[in-house]
Amino acid sequence: MNSHHDHKGHKGKGENELAKIILDCAFLAHSKLGPGLLESVYEVVLAHELRKSGLSVERQKPMPIINVGFASMKPFAPIWLLKEK
């Protein structure tokens, strides 16, 4: 499997293409809002722009931390979890 072209859940978009979509949406969100707002404001607008671009976005979804021989009882909440629609 070629990791740059065959992502399950990404409908064939490679890592570079996904990164470009994310960066373009971030730039657009910041351009619309300008500097100086709370991070949570940018998060909401960025999520909206990402959804408009065709990505499925889940904000701050708790996920367990699992490692070989180790599992955290306290979930990790990443800021973004993205999937292509």
HUMOHU-V977722 format. One record per run of one state. SS is the DSSP state (h for helix, s for strand, l for the rest). FROM is the first residue (numbers start at 1). LEN is the number of residues. Records with the same first field share a line. If there is no record, write none. Layout:
SS: FROM-LEN ; FROM-LEN
//
This chain:
l: 1-14 ; 34-5 ; 53-2 ; 60-2 ; 64-2 ; 68-2 ; 72-4 ; 78-2 ; 85-1
h: 15-19 ; 39-14
s: 55-5 ; 62-2 ; 66-2 ; 70-2 ; 76-2 ; 80-5
//
